Amino acid sequence: MEACIVACSKRKVWDRWPHLGERPAREAYCGLLTRLAITYAELFYRDHWYILSAKYGFIRPDMLIEPYDKTFRNIVITKSLISSLRRQADSLGLTRYSVITVLGGSRYVEVCRRVFPDKIIRAPLAGLGYFRAVKLLKKAVESRTRL
Protein backbone atom coordinates (compact mmCIF):
# COMPACT_ATOMS: atom_id res chain seq x y z
CA MET A 1 0.00 0.00 0.00
CA GLU A 2 1.08 3.53 -0.72
CA ALA A 3 0.42 6.86 1.02
CA CYS A 4 1.23 10.43 0.12
CA ILE A 5 2.59 13.16 2.37
CA VAL A 6 2.00 16.76 1.24
CA ALA A 7 4.26 19.49 2.60
CA CYS A 8 2.53 22.42 4.27
CA SER A 9 3.06 25.93 2.93
CA LYS A 10 4.02 29.23 4.49
CA ARG A 11 1.03 30.94 2.84
CA LYS A 12 -2.23 30.17 4.59
CA VAL A 13 -5.82 31.26 4.27
CA TRP A 14 -5.46 33.55 7.32
CA ASP A 15 -2.87 35.66 5.50
CA ARG A 16 -5.69 36.95 3.30
CA TRP A 17 -8.65 36.53 5.66
CA PRO A 18 -7.30 36.89 9.23
CA HIS A 19 -10.83 36.94 10.70
CA LEU A 20 -11.46 33.30 9.77
CA GLY A 21 -11.28 30.78 12.55
CA GLU A 22 -9.96 27.26 12.37
CA ARG A 23 -10.12 25.57 8.99
CA PRO A 24 -9.73 22.02 7.68
CA ALA A 25 -6.06 21.52 6.82
CA ARG A 26 -6.83 20.84 3.14
CA GLU A 27 -8.31 24.37 2.92
CA ALA A 28 -5.78 26.19 5.10
CA TYR A 29 -2.70 26.04 2.88
CA CYS A 30 -2.66 28.49 -0.04
CA GLY A 31 0.81 28.16 -1.53
CA LEU A 32 0.61 27.24 -5.21
CA LEU A 33 2.86 24.20 -4.88
CA THR A 34 0.91 22.91 -1.89
CA ARG A 35 -2.45 23.51 -3.60
CA LEU A 36 -1.25 21.51 -6.62
CA ALA A 37 0.13 18.78 -4.33
CA ILE A 38 -3.23 18.55 -2.53
CA THR A 39 -5.05 18.28 -5.85
CA TYR A 40 -2.60 15.57 -6.95
CA ALA A 41 -2.96 13.68 -3.65
CA GLU A 42 -6.77 13.81 -3.81
CA LEU A 43 -6.65 12.57 -7.39
CA PHE A 44 -4.27 9.65 -6.91
CA TYR A 45 -4.36 8.79 -3.19
CA ARG A 46 -7.99 9.56 -2.24
CA ASP A 47 -8.12 8.63 1.47
CA HIS A 48 -4.43 7.76 1.78
CA TRP A 49 -2.78 11.16 2.04
CA TYR A 50 -1.71 13.39 4.89
CA ILE A 51 -0.15 16.79 5.39
CA LEU A 52 3.15 17.29 7.18
CA SER A 53 2.75 20.51 9.14
CA ALA A 54 5.62 22.27 10.87
CA LYS A 55 3.31 23.00 13.81
CA TYR A 56 1.01 19.98 13.98
CA GLY A 57 3.15 17.21 12.49
CA PHE A 58 1.32 14.60 10.41
CA ILE A 59 -2.33 15.56 10.05
CA ARG A 60 -5.33 14.32 8.14
CA PRO A 61 -6.66 16.73 5.50
CA ASP A 62 -9.93 17.22 7.38
CA MET A 63 -8.30 18.07 10.73
CA LEU A 64 -9.25 21.54 11.90
CA ILE A 65 -6.22 23.76 12.42
CA GLU A 66 -5.67 27.28 13.71
CA PRO A 67 -3.46 30.01 12.24
CA TYR A 68 0.28 29.58 12.68
CA ASP A 69 3.52 30.82 11.20
CA LYS A 70 6.08 28.05 11.34
CA THR A 71 8.00 26.14 8.68
CA PHE A 72 10.51 23.31 8.66
CA ARG A 73 13.07 25.81 7.43
CA ASN A 74 13.29 27.28 10.93
CA ILE A 75 12.96 24.06 12.91
CA VAL A 76 15.92 22.02 14.07
CA ILE A 77 15.29 18.39 13.21
CA THR A 78 16.16 16.62 16.46
CA LYS A 79 15.89 13.01 17.58
CA SER A 80 13.07 14.14 19.86
CA LEU A 81 11.12 15.63 16.95
CA ILE A 82 11.60 12.49 14.87
CA SER A 83 10.48 10.29 17.80
CA SER A 84 7.40 12.43 18.28
CA LEU A 85 6.56 12.25 14.56
CA ARG A 86 7.06 8.46 14.60
CA ARG A 87 4.56 8.11 17.44
CA GLN A 88 2.13 10.34 15.60
CA ALA A 89 2.60 8.43 12.33
CA ASP A 90 1.98 5.17 14.15
CA SER A 91 -1.22 6.47 15.77
CA LEU A 92 -2.51 7.67 12.37
CA GLY A 93 -1.74 4.31 10.74
CA LEU A 94 0.96 5.71 8.46
CA THR A 95 3.30 2.88 9.41
CA ARG A 96 1.10 0.37 7.60
CA TYR A 97 2.16 1.73 4.22
CA SER A 98 5.19 0.22 2.48
CA VAL A 99 5.69 3.15 0.07
CA ILE A 100 5.38 6.82 0.97
CA THR A 101 5.45 9.53 -1.68
CA VAL A 102 6.52 12.91 -0.33
CA LEU A 103 5.36 15.95 -2.27
CA GLY A 104 7.64 18.60 -0.85
CA GLY A 105 11.14 19.92 -0.70
CA SER A 106 14.29 18.37 0.69
CA ARG A 107 13.56 19.22 4.35
CA TYR A 108 10.24 17.37 4.22
CA VAL A 109 11.85 14.43 2.45
CA GLU A 110 14.64 14.36 5.06
CA VAL A 111 12.10 14.31 7.88
CA CYS A 112 10.10 11.51 6.25
CA ARG A 113 13.21 9.42 5.57
CA ARG A 114 14.11 9.68 9.26
CA VAL A 115 10.57 8.98 10.47
CA PHE A 116 10.13 6.01 8.12
CA PRO A 117 13.62 4.46 7.78
CA ASP A 118 12.20 1.06 6.81
CA LYS A 119 9.84 2.36 4.10
CA ILE A 120 10.36 3.18 0.46
CA ILE A 121 10.30 6.97 0.22
CA ARG A 122 9.50 8.41 -3.20
CA ALA A 123 10.38 12.08 -3.61
CA PRO A 124 9.46 13.15 -7.16
CA LEU A 125 9.84 16.88 -6.44
CA ALA A 126 13.06 16.80 -4.42
CA GLY A 127 15.84 18.89 -5.90
CA LEU A 128 13.71 20.38 -8.69
CA GLY A 129 13.37 23.92 -7.45
CA TYR A 130 10.05 25.66 -6.95
CA PHE A 131 9.09 26.52 -10.54
CA ARG A 132 10.06 23.15 -11.99
CA ALA A 133 8.14 21.37 -9.21
CA VAL A 134 5.03 23.50 -9.88
CA LYS A 135 5.27 22.80 -13.61
CA LEU A 136 5.69 19.05 -13.07
CA LEU A 137 2.76 18.82 -10.63
CA LYS A 138 0.52 20.96 -12.83
CA LYS A 139 1.26 18.75 -15.83
CA ALA A 140 0.63 15.57 -13.80
CA VAL A 141 -2.72 16.88 -12.54
CA GLU A 142 -3.87 18.12 -15.95
CA SER A 143 -2.89 14.91 -17.72
CA ARG A 144 -3.95 12.71 -14.78
CA THR A 145 -0.54 11.05 -14.88
CA ARG A 146 1.19 9.77 -11.75
CA LEU A 147 4.66 11.08 -10.99
Secondary structure, DSSP 8 states (H G I E B T S, - for coil): -EEEEEE--S-BHHHH-TT---EEHHHHB--HHHHHHHHHHHHHTTTSEEEEETTTEEE-TT-EE------GGGS---HHHHHHHHHHHHHHTGGG-SEEEEES-HHHHHHHHHH-TTSEEE-TTTTS-HHHHHHHHHHHHHHT---
